Amino acid sequence: MSATTLPTPTAAELAFELEKAAITSYEEGWDRWDGPIYPIGYIQCRMQEDGYVAPNFEDAKAKGVEVKVEEVSAD
């Protein structure tokens, strides 16, 4: 069986990987997934399914959550 030769990383690549590995979190509970980050309390909407119950915005407002509703057209 022949040995596989791996490419040798450059100094810049090594420095980048070391810096990346040193980051423990950007925010509490960060899971290293760089997806969308929504503000705390942000209520995301989804397509309505059978049995869908709309979020109670008044309860959210009473708890001090800023509620922003955006209408989306189906153009």
Buried (B, 14 or more C-beta within 10 A) or exposed (E): EEEEEEEEEEEEEEEEEEEEEEEEEEEEEEEEEEEEEEEEEEBEEEEEEEEEEEEEEEEBEEEEBEEEEEEEEEE
